């Protein structure tokens, strides 16, 4: 009885690559070059892929929107964003908002909605400071959080007041 010979190992077909392929690899390239092949296939058939995607969306539009609405949780997204961007908890945010009386820490105007609230933070350390509205947060950012520039801007405005 003779032993069956193992098949020759398949090698990645990408230019100059000598990586061995796993058994059952249908792409003919290693994992490092698979995206190159997929991108090339997409570019070669771009219009057809886009048309197919649009047709699928039109055919299944209602169920896609229903599934999206059923799984989207705005409050959970906000919590994740605050934790990721500023390292703050929802409790910190709510406490800071209550301590400020639901007013912007700079202009003292009330917040219209939660979309208007922005966690001000030190860009050097990343530490959160207070909660500002869109306009005040943007003004600080445009002045690079530089107190001297902000004072100069205030002096400039006051010099034109009668």
N, CA and C atoms as an extended XYZ file, in Angstrom:
486
Properties=species:S:1:pos:R:3:atomname:S:1:resname:S:1:resid:I:1 pbc="F F F"
N         0.841       -1.172        0.000 N   UNK     1
C         0.000        0.000        0.000 CA  UNK     1
C         0.890        1.241        0.000 C   UNK     1
N         0.582        2.137       -0.902 N   UNK     2
C         1.410        3.338       -1.016 CA  UNK     2
C         0.715        4.507       -0.330 C   UNK     2
N         1.531        5.317        0.239 N   UNK     3
C         0.995        6.519        0.898 CA  UNK     3
C         0.719        7.587       -0.144 C   UNK     3
N        -0.351        8.273        0.087 N   UNK     4
C        -0.703        9.354       -0.818 CA  UNK     4
C         0.220       10.542       -0.586 C   UNK     4
N         0.638       11.148       -1.654 N   UNK     5
C         1.515       12.305       -1.553 CA  UNK     5
C         0.695       13.542       -1.167 C   UNK     5
N         1.265       14.330       -0.282 N   UNK     6
C         0.627       15.599        0.080 CA  UNK     6
C         0.706       16.524       -1.120 C   UNK     6
N        -0.350       17.296       -1.357 N   UNK     7
C        -0.307       18.214       -2.500 CA  UNK     7
C         0.753       19.294       -2.280 C   UNK     7
N         1.236       19.798       -3.372 N   UNK     8
C         2.220       20.877       -3.296 CA  UNK     8
C         1.566       22.073       -2.598 C   UNK     8
N         2.299       22.709       -1.689 N   UNK     9
C         1.708       23.882       -1.036 CA  UNK     9
C         1.494       25.001       -2.053 C   UNK     9
N         0.362       25.673       -1.913 N   UNK    10
C         0.063       26.783       -2.807 CA  UNK    10
C         0.740       28.038       -2.274 C   UNK    10
N         1.224       28.851       -3.192 N   UNK    11
C         1.932       30.078       -2.851 CA  UNK    11
C         1.113       31.268       -3.340 C   UNK    11
N         1.189       32.366       -2.615 N   UNK    12
C         0.480       33.599       -2.983 CA  UNK    12
C         0.856       33.993       -4.400 C   UNK    12
N        -0.158       34.359       -5.166 N   UNK    13
C         0.077       34.717       -6.568 CA  UNK    13
C         0.406       36.197       -6.753 C   UNK    13
N         0.430       36.958       -5.668 N   UNK    14
C         0.753       38.382       -5.774 CA  UNK    14
C         2.238       38.533       -6.103 C   UNK    14
N         2.582       39.550       -6.881 N   UNK    15
C         3.951       39.761       -7.352 CA  UNK    15
C         4.985       39.662       -6.232 C   UNK    15
N         5.895       38.707       -6.366 N   UNK    16
C         7.029       38.598       -5.462 CA  UNK    16
C         6.723       38.057       -4.078 C   UNK    16
N         5.496       37.726       -3.769 N   UNK    17
C         5.153       37.228       -2.435 CA  UNK    17
C         5.343       35.713       -2.407 C   UNK    17
N         5.974       35.230       -1.355 N   UNK    18
C         6.239       33.795       -1.255 CA  UNK    18
C         5.476       33.164       -0.097 C   UNK    18
N         4.422       33.812        0.378 N   UNK    19
C         3.659       33.296        1.506 CA  UNK    19
C         2.869       32.053        1.094 C   UNK    19
N         2.852       31.072        2.005 N   UNK    20
C         2.046       29.877        1.768 CA  UNK    20
C         0.591       30.185        2.041 C   UNK    20
N        -0.279       29.566        1.257 N   UNK    21
C        -1.715       29.775        1.431 CA  UNK    21
C        -2.308       28.685        2.289 C   UNK    21
N        -3.292       29.043        3.088 N   UNK    22
C        -4.010       28.059        3.879 CA  UNK    22
C        -4.839       27.173        2.962 C   UNK    22
N        -5.098       25.961        3.421 N   UNK    23
C        -5.938       25.044        2.660 CA  UNK    23
C        -7.310       25.682        2.494 C   UNK    23
N        -7.860       25.637        1.331 N   UNK    24
C        -9.192       26.173        1.069 CA  UNK    24
C        -9.201       27.654        0.737 C   UNK    24
N        -8.042       28.264        0.580 N   UNK    25
C        -7.976       29.677        0.236 CA  UNK    25
C        -8.458       29.852       -1.197 C   UNK    25
N        -9.606       30.492       -1.345 N   UNK    26
C       -10.211       30.650       -2.669 CA  UNK    26
C        -9.682       31.869       -3.412 C   UNK    26
N        -9.032       32.778       -2.717 N   UNK    27
C        -8.578       34.019       -3.345 CA  UNK    27
C        -7.310       33.834       -4.166 C   UNK    27
N        -6.489       32.879       -3.762 N   UNK    28
C        -5.230       32.668       -4.473 CA  UNK    28
C        -4.130       33.613       -4.033 C   UNK    28
N        -4.415       34.418       -3.012 N   UNK    29
C        -3.416       35.336       -2.455 CA  UNK    29
C        -3.455       35.243       -0.931 C   UNK    29
N        -2.360       35.642       -0.305 N   UNK    30
C        -2.287       35.602        1.154 CA  UNK    30
C        -3.147       36.707        1.760 C   UNK    30
N        -3.329       36.658        3.066 N   UNK    31
C        -4.196       37.628        3.742 CA  UNK    31
C        -3.685       39.059        3.617 C   UNK    31
N        -2.384       39.215        3.432 N   UNK    32
C        -1.810       40.556        3.314 CA  UNK    32
C        -2.164       41.217        1.976 C   UNK    32
N        -2.427       40.405        0.941 N   UNK    33
C        -2.713       40.953       -0.388 CA  UNK    33
C        -4.176       40.814       -0.796 C   UNK    33
N        -4.997       40.224        0.063 N   UNK    34
C        -6.405       40.009       -0.274 CA  UNK    34
C        -7.124       41.326       -0.541 C   UNK    34
N        -6.841       42.351        0.267 N   UNK    35
C        -7.530       43.629        0.044 CA  UNK    35
C        -7.122       44.248       -1.289 C   UNK    35
N        -5.876       44.030       -1.724 N   UNK    36
C        -5.453       44.549       -3.027 CA  UNK    36
C        -6.283       43.926       -4.146 C   UNK    36
N        -6.499       42.622       -4.046 N   UNK    37
C        -7.273       41.915       -5.070 CA  UNK    37
C        -8.724       42.376       -5.031 C   UNK    37
N        -9.290       42.486       -3.839 N   UNK    38
C       -10.682       42.914       -3.721 CA  UNK    38
C       -10.867       44.338       -4.220 C   UNK    38
N        -9.927       45.214       -3.908 N   UNK    39
C       -10.018       46.597       -4.386 CA  UNK    39
C        -9.939       46.648       -5.909 C   UNK    39
N        -9.061       45.838       -6.496 N   UNK    40
C        -8.929       45.808       -7.954 CA  UNK    40
C       -10.218       45.280       -8.597 C   UNK    40
N       -10.812       44.240       -7.986 N   UNK    41
C       -12.068       43.703       -8.509 CA  UNK    41
C       -13.181       44.741       -8.414 C   UNK    41
N       -13.211       45.470       -7.298 N   UNK    42
C       -14.231       46.508       -7.126 CA  UNK    42
C       -14.061       47.587       -8.187 C   UNK    42
N       -12.841       48.071       -8.371 N   UNK    43
C       -12.603       49.130       -9.360 CA  UNK    43
C       -12.957       48.665      -10.775 C   UNK    43
N       -12.692       47.395      -11.070 N   UNK    44
C       -13.005       46.876      -12.401 CA  UNK    44
C       -14.514       46.782      -12.625 C   UNK    44
N       -15.281       46.585      -11.541 N   UNK    45
C       -16.735       46.409      -11.654 CA  UNK    45
C       -17.487       47.451      -10.833 C   UNK    45
N       -16.912       48.598      -10.655 N   UNK    46
C       -17.446       49.615       -9.755 CA  UNK    46
C       -18.900       49.965      -10.040 C   UNK    46
N       -19.220       50.255      -11.278 N   UNK    47
C       -20.584       50.661      -11.637 CA  UNK    47
C       -21.591       49.554      -11.336 C   UNK    47
N       -21.235       48.321      -11.648 N   UNK    48
C       -22.145       47.194      -11.404 CA  UNK    48
C       -22.351       46.977       -9.910 C   UNK    48
N       -21.281       47.106       -9.124 N   UNK    49
C       -21.385       46.916       -7.672 CA  UNK    49
C       -22.274       47.991       -7.062 C   UNK    49
N       -22.086       49.226       -7.498 N   UNK    50
C       -22.904       50.324       -6.979 CA  UNK    50
C       -24.370       50.132       -7.370 C   UNK    50
N       -24.620       49.747       -8.606 N   UNK    51
C       -25.995       49.519       -9.069 CA  UNK    51
C       -26.645       48.389       -8.273 C   UNK    51
N       -25.895       47.326       -8.031 N   UNK    52
C       -26.424       46.194       -7.263 CA  UNK    52
C       -26.741       46.620       -5.832 C   UNK    52
N       -25.871       47.413       -5.245 N   UNK    53
C       -26.076       47.889       -3.884 CA  UNK    53
C       -27.302       48.784       -3.794 C   UNK    53
N       -27.452       49.674       -4.752 N   UNK    54
C       -28.621       50.560       -4.781 CA  UNK    54
C       -29.908       49.779       -4.963 C   UNK    54
N       -29.868       48.786       -5.852 N   UNK    55
C       -31.063       47.970       -6.102 CA  UNK    55
C       -31.463       47.206       -4.842 C   UNK    55
N       -30.484       46.648       -4.141 N   UNK    56
C       -30.770       45.918       -2.903 CA  UNK    56
C       -31.397       46.856       -1.879 C   UNK    56
N       -30.811       48.052       -1.737 N   UNK    57
C       -31.339       49.008       -0.765 CA  UNK    57
C       -32.777       49.393       -1.100 C   UNK    57
N       -33.066       49.674       -2.365 N   UNK    58
C       -34.418       50.045       -2.755 CA  UNK    58
C       -35.410       48.909       -2.479 C   UNK    58
N       -34.971       47.691       -2.729 N   UNK    59
C       -35.847       46.536       -2.527 CA  UNK    59
C       -36.111       46.263       -1.047 C   UNK    59
N       -35.115       46.532       -0.197 N   UNK    60
C       -35.222       46.211        1.225 CA  UNK    60
C       -35.214       47.447        2.110 C   UNK    60
N       -35.519       48.596        1.537 N   UNK    61
C       -35.400       49.873        2.240 CA  UNK    61
C       -36.163       49.898        3.562 C   UNK    61
N       -37.417       49.494        3.535 N   UNK    62
C       -38.257       49.579        4.729 CA  UNK    62
C       -37.709       48.724        5.863 C   UNK    62
N       -37.341       47.491        5.562 N   UNK    63
C       -36.828       46.628        6.633 CA  UNK    63
C       -35.471       47.107        7.143 C   UNK    63
N       -34.655       47.689        6.285 N   UNK    64
C       -33.361       48.241        6.722 CA  UNK    64
C       -33.600       49.396        7.687 C   UNK    64
N       -34.519       50.301        7.342 N   UNK    65
C       -34.819       51.439        8.205 CA  UNK    65
C       -35.439       51.004        9.529 C   UNK    65
N       -36.321       50.007        9.484 N   UNK    66
C       -36.939       49.502       10.718 CA  UNK    66
C       -35.901       48.864       11.628 C   UNK    66
N       -35.003       48.073       11.041 N   UNK    67
C       -33.954       47.421       11.824 CA  UNK    67
C       -33.032       48.470       12.446 C   UNK    67
N       -32.714       49.480       11.674 N   UNK    68
C       -31.848       50.550       12.167 CA  UNK    68
C       -32.516       51.300       13.316 C   UNK    68
N       -33.804       51.620       13.155 N   UNK    69
C       -34.535       52.339       14.199 CA  UNK    69
C       -34.671       51.506       15.467 C   UNK    69
N       -34.831       50.203       15.300 N   UNK    70
C       -35.006       49.329       16.457 CA  UNK    70
C       -33.708       49.147       17.248 C   UNK    70
N       -32.572       49.259       16.580 N   UNK    71
C       -31.310       48.997       17.259 CA  UNK    71
C       -30.559       50.264       17.668 C   UNK    71
N       -30.941       51.425       17.144 N   UNK    72
C       -30.220       52.654       17.458 CA  UNK    72
C       -30.692       53.220       18.788 C   UNK    72
N       -29.756       53.509       19.653 N   UNK    73
C       -30.052       54.079       20.958 CA  UNK    73
C       -29.208       55.342       21.105 C   UNK    73
N       -29.837       56.495       20.935 N   UNK    74
C       -29.106       57.770       20.951 CA  UNK    74
C       -28.394       57.986       22.284 C   UNK    74
N       -29.053       57.643       23.383 N   UNK    75
C       -28.445       57.846       24.699 CA  UNK    75
C       -27.198       56.971       24.858 C   UNK    75
N       -27.271       55.737       24.384 N   UNK    76
C       -26.116       54.843       24.477 CA  UNK    76
C       -24.980       55.355       23.596 C   UNK    76
N       -25.298       55.859       22.412 N   UNK    77
C       -24.277       56.424       21.536 CA  UNK    77
C       -23.599       57.616       22.190 C   UNK    77
N       -24.373       58.466       22.843 N   UNK    78
C       -23.820       59.639       23.534 CA  UNK    78
C       -22.889       59.201       24.667 C   UNK    78
N       -23.310       58.194       25.446 N   UNK    79
C       -22.464       57.686       26.539 CA  UNK    79
C       -21.141       57.159       26.013 C   UNK    79
N       -21.202       56.379       24.935 N   UNK    80
C       -19.984       55.829       24.347 CA  UNK    80
C       -19.072       56.948       23.844 C   UNK    80
N       -19.672       57.954       23.212 N   UNK    81
C       -18.887       59.060       22.670 CA  UNK    81
C       -18.195       59.842       23.789 C   UNK    81
N       -18.937       60.158       24.868 N   UNK    82
C       -18.347       60.907       25.970 CA  UNK    82
C       -17.197       60.140       26.619 C   UNK    82
N       -17.377       58.840       26.773 N   UNK    83
C       -16.327       58.016       27.371 CA  UNK    83
C       -15.119       57.937       26.452 C   UNK    83
N       -15.361       57.767       25.151 N   UNK    84
C       -14.256       57.637       24.200 CA  UNK    84
C       -13.502       58.945       24.024 C   UNK    84
N       -14.235       60.036       23.819 N   UNK    85
C       -13.612       61.316       23.486 CA  UNK    85
C       -13.000       62.020       24.696 C   UNK    85
N       -13.725       62.024       25.831 N   UNK    86
C       -13.287       62.822       26.972 CA  UNK    86
C       -13.003       62.004       28.230 C   UNK    86
N       -13.345       60.726       28.226 N   UNK    87
C       -13.119       59.896       29.402 CA  UNK    87
C       -14.052       60.227       30.552 C   UNK    87
N       -15.245       60.751       30.243 N   UNK    88
C       -16.194       61.102       31.299 CA  UNK    88
C       -17.377       60.141       31.289 C   UNK    88
N       -17.959       59.980       32.453 N   UNK    89
C       -19.133       59.122       32.592 CA  UNK    89
C       -20.390       59.973       32.431 C   UNK    89
N       -21.527       59.339       32.157 N   UNK    90
C       -22.783       60.098       32.104 CA  UNK    90
C       -23.077       60.782       33.441 C   UNK    90
N       -22.648       60.150       34.549 N   UNK    91
C       -22.863       60.745       35.864 CA  UNK    91
C       -22.078       62.053       36.004 C   UNK    91
N       -20.814       62.051       35.513 N   UNK    92
C       -20.007       63.275       35.562 CA  UNK    92
C       -20.693       64.370       34.757 C   UNK    92
N       -21.160       64.001       33.577 N   UNK    93
C       -21.802       64.963       32.694 CA  UNK    93
C       -23.042       65.551       33.351 C   UNK    93
N       -23.906       64.694       33.885 N   UNK    94
C       -25.144       65.160       34.521 CA  UNK    94
C       -24.840       66.017       35.746 C   UNK    94
N       -23.840       65.621       36.537 N   UNK    95
C       -23.459       66.395       37.728 CA  UNK    95
C       -22.932       67.773       37.318 C   UNK    95
N       -22.072       67.820       36.295 N   UNK    96
C       -21.523       69.098       35.828 CA  UNK    96
C       -22.631       69.994       35.286 C   UNK    96
N       -23.553       69.400       34.561 N   UNK    97
C       -24.672       70.162       34.004 CA  UNK    97
C       -25.541       70.741       35.123 C   UNK    97
N       -25.836       69.927       36.128 N   UNK    98
C       -26.651       70.389       37.262 CA  UNK    98
C       -25.914       71.458       38.061 C   UNK    98
N       -24.597       71.277       38.262 N   UNK    99
C       -23.807       72.259       39.017 CA  UNK    99
C       -23.778       73.608       38.315 C   UNK    99
N       -23.868       73.595       36.988 N   UNK   100
C       -23.886       74.829       36.200 CA  UNK   100
C       -25.301       75.377       36.053 C   UNK   100
N       -26.291       74.704       36.613 N   UNK   101
C       -27.678       75.159       36.506 CA  UNK   101
C       -28.229       75.048       35.102 C   UNK   101
N       -27.724       74.088       34.335 N   UNK   102
C       -28.111       73.872       32.942 CA  UNK   102
C       -27.816       75.102       32.080 C   UNK   102
N       -26.729       75.815       32.443 N   UNK   103
C       -26.306       77.013       31.722 CA  UNK   103
C       -24.880       76.817       31.218 C   UNK   103
N       -24.550       77.484       30.131 N   UNK   104
C       -23.185       77.457       29.605 CA  UNK   104
C       -22.248       78.069       30.642 C   UNK   104
N       -21.082       77.471       30.837 N   UNK   105
C       -20.135       77.938       31.842 CA  UNK   105
C       -19.542       79.301       31.496 C   UNK   105
N       -19.603       79.728       30.234 N   UNK   106
C       -19.025       81.017       29.842 CA  UNK   106
C       -20.096       82.096       29.733 C   UNK   106
N       -21.065       81.914       28.868 N   UNK   107
C       -22.046       82.979       28.595 CA  UNK   107
C       -23.266       82.920       29.506 C   UNK   107
N       -23.429       81.833       30.232 N   UNK   108
C       -24.530       81.635       31.178 CA  UNK   108
C       -25.900       81.589       30.507 C   UNK   108
N       -25.946       81.314       29.204 N   UNK   109
C       -27.224       81.127       28.522 CA  UNK   109
C       -27.671       79.682       28.703 C   UNK   109
N       -28.979       79.430       28.783 N   UNK   110
C       -29.450       78.055       28.956 CA  UNK   110
C       -29.221       77.229       27.688 C   UNK   110
N       -29.002       75.930       27.893 N   UNK   111
C       -28.839       75.015       26.763 CA  UNK   111
C       -30.206       74.758       26.159 C   UNK   111
N       -30.281       74.792       24.821 N   UNK   112
C       -31.541       74.551       24.134 CA  UNK   112
C       -31.891       73.063       24.128 C   UNK   112
N       -30.868       72.219       23.946 N   UNK   113
C       -31.057       70.773       23.940 CA  UNK   113
C       -29.703       70.113       24.210 C   UNK   113
N       -29.670       68.800       24.310 N   UNK   114
C       -28.412       68.114       24.622 CA  UNK   114
C       -27.417       68.171       23.467 C   UNK   114
N       -27.901       68.413       22.236 N   UNK   115
C       -26.980       68.532       21.107 CA  UNK   115
C       -26.153       69.807       21.203 C   UNK   115
N       -26.644       70.780       21.962 N   UNK   116
C       -25.945       72.052       22.103 CA  UNK   116
C       -24.878       72.000       23.202 C   UNK   116
N       -24.774       70.900       23.908 N   UNK   117
C       -23.805       70.792       25.000 CA  UNK   117
C       -22.496       70.203       24.488 C   UNK   117
N       -21.396       70.812       24.924 N   UNK   118
C       -20.066       70.342       24.535 CA  UNK   118
C       -19.181       70.294       25.768 C   UNK   118
N       -18.478       69.186       25.947 N   UNK   119
C       -17.540       69.069       27.058 CA  UNK   119
C       -16.276       69.817       26.671 C   UNK   119
N       -15.983       70.892       27.399 N   UNK   120
C       -14.745       71.627       27.173 CA  UNK   120
C       -13.632       70.847       27.855 C   UNK   120
N       -12.503       70.728       27.178 N   UNK   121
C       -11.384       69.982       27.761 CA  UNK   121
C       -10.068       70.648       27.405 C   UNK   121
N        -9.075       70.402       28.250 N   UNK   122
C        -7.736       70.923       28.037 CA  UNK   122
C        -7.089       70.087       26.935 C   UNK   122
N        -6.678       70.723       25.852 N   UNK   123
C        -6.123       69.986       24.721 CA  UNK   123
C        -4.744       69.421       25.011 C   UNK   123
N        -4.063       69.958       26.010 N   UNK   124
C        -2.736       69.425       26.357 CA  UNK   124
C        -2.859       68.162       27.198 C   UNK   124
N        -3.757       68.182       28.194 N   UNK   125
C        -3.864       67.048       29.118 CA  UNK   125
C        -5.040       66.135       28.807 C   UNK   125
N        -6.035       66.654       28.091 N   UNK   126
C        -7.233       65.873       27.807 CA  UNK   126
C        -8.246       65.911       28.940 C   UNK   126
N        -7.927       66.606       30.027 N   UNK   127
C        -8.831       66.668       31.182 CA  UNK   127
C       -10.074       67.490       30.852 C   UNK   127
N       -11.262       66.968       31.199 N   UNK   128
C       -12.485       67.743       30.971 CA  UNK   128
C       -12.560       68.907       31.956 C   UNK   128
N       -13.118       70.053       31.499 N   UNK   129
C       -13.242       71.218       32.380 CA  UNK   129
C       -14.711       71.434       32.742 C   UNK   129
N       -15.483       72.044       31.865 N   UNK   130
C       -16.888       72.322       32.124 CA  UNK   130
C       -17.673       72.050       30.848 C   UNK   130
N       -18.948       72.404       30.875 N   UNK   131
C       -19.811       72.187       29.720 CA  UNK   131
C       -20.163       73.546       29.107 C   UNK   131
N       -19.972       73.639       27.794 N   UNK   132
C       -20.198       74.880       27.062 CA  UNK   132
C       -21.220       74.665       25.959 C   UNK   132
N       -21.774       75.777       25.454 N   UNK   133
C       -22.629       75.660       24.278 CA  UNK   133
C       -21.755       75.698       23.030 C   UNK   133
N       -22.361       75.501       21.873 N   UNK   134
C       -21.606       75.401       20.617 CA  UNK   134
C       -20.775       76.646       20.332 C   UNK   134
N       -21.385       77.814       20.482 N   UNK   135
C       -20.687       79.053       20.141 CA  UNK   135
C       -19.481       79.292       21.039 C   UNK   135
N       -19.641       79.131       22.340 N   UNK   136
C       -18.528       79.374       23.266 CA  UNK   136
C       -17.419       78.339       23.062 C   UNK   136
N       -17.795       77.098       22.843 N   UNK   137
C       -16.802       76.051       22.615 CA  UNK   137
C       -16.011       76.331       21.334 C   UNK   137
N       -16.703       76.749       20.290 N   UNK   138
C       -16.036       77.061       19.025 CA  UNK   138
C       -15.108       78.258       19.186 C   UNK   138
N       -15.561       79.280       19.917 N   UNK   139
C       -14.738       80.475       20.124 CA  UNK   139
C       -13.437       80.115       20.836 C   UNK   139
N       -13.511       79.291       21.876 N   UNK   140
C       -12.294       78.876       22.578 CA  UNK   140
C       -11.365       78.116       21.638 C   UNK   140
N       -11.939       77.231       20.855 N   UNK   141
C       -11.128       76.433       19.932 CA  UNK   141
C       -10.452       77.280       18.875 C   UNK   141
N       -11.167       78.267       18.344 N   UNK   142
C       -10.588       79.127       17.318 CA  UNK   142
C        -9.474       80.013       17.878 C   UNK   142
N        -9.531       80.275       19.164 N   UNK   143
C        -8.481       81.075       19.810 CA  UNK   143
C        -7.410       80.183       20.447 C   UNK   143
N        -7.409       78.900       20.094 N   UNK   144
C        -6.417       77.930       20.584 CA  UNK   144
C        -6.336       77.865       22.111 C   UNK   144
N        -7.455       78.101       22.783 N   UNK   145
C        -7.506       78.072       24.254 CA  UNK   145
C        -6.449       78.977       24.881 C   UNK   145
N        -6.125       80.079       24.220 N   UNK   146
C        -5.081       80.999       24.686 CA  UNK   146
C        -5.729       82.196       25.386 C   UNK   146
N        -5.574       82.303       26.721 N   UNK   147
C        -6.193       83.415       27.454 CA  UNK   147
C        -5.738       84.783       26.953 C   UNK   147
N        -4.490       84.920       26.550 N   UNK   148
C        -3.997       86.214       26.064 CA  UNK   148
C        -4.735       86.617       24.780 C   UNK   148
N        -4.947       85.684       23.884 N   UNK   149
C        -5.676       85.984       22.642 CA  UNK   149
C        -7.126       86.339       22.932 C   UNK   149
N        -7.723       85.627       23.891 N   UNK   150
C        -9.105       85.926       24.249 CA  UNK   150
C        -9.223       87.313       24.877 C   UNK   150
N        -8.276       87.675       25.763 N   UNK   151
C        -8.284       89.011       26.360 CA  UNK   151
C        -8.095       90.080       25.278 C   UNK   151
N        -7.171       89.837       24.351 N   UNK   152
C        -6.931       90.787       23.260 CA  UNK   152
C        -8.183       90.956       22.410 C   UNK   152
N        -8.893       89.872       22.163 N   UNK   153
C       -10.139       89.955       21.388 CA  UNK   153
C       -11.183       90.755       22.156 C   UNK   153
N       -11.274       90.534       23.472 N   UNK   154
C       -12.226       91.289       24.289 CA  UNK   154
C       -11.858       92.769       24.310 C   UNK   154
N       -10.565       93.068       24.462 N   UNK   155
C       -10.115       94.465       24.447 CA  UNK   155
C       -10.440       95.126       23.114 C   UNK   155
N       -10.227       94.401       22.041 N   UNK   156
C       -10.527       94.905       20.698 CA  UNK   156
C       -12.005       95.271       20.589 C   UNK   156
N       -12.879       94.371       20.998 N   UNK   157
C       -14.319       94.636       20.909 CA  UNK   157
C       -14.713       95.821       21.785 C   UNK   157
N       -14.155       95.893       22.990 N   UNK   158
C       -14.502       96.978       23.903 CA  UNK   158
C       -14.016       98.328       23.394 C   UNK   158
N       -12.939       98.351       22.622 N   UNK   159
C       -12.412       99.626       22.095 CA  UNK   159
C       -13.374      100.255       21.103 C   UNK   159
N       -14.303       99.485       20.532 N   UNK   160
C       -15.270      100.021       19.585 CA  UNK   160
C       -16.642      100.275       20.193 C   UNK   160
N       -16.770      100.012       21.472 N   UNK   161
C       -18.048      100.257       22.135 CA  UNK   161
C       -18.111      101.709       22.582 C   UNK   161
N       -19.212      102.345       22.401 N   UNK   162
C       -19.380      103.747       22.819 CA  UNK   162
C       -20.159      103.804       24.098 C   UNK   162
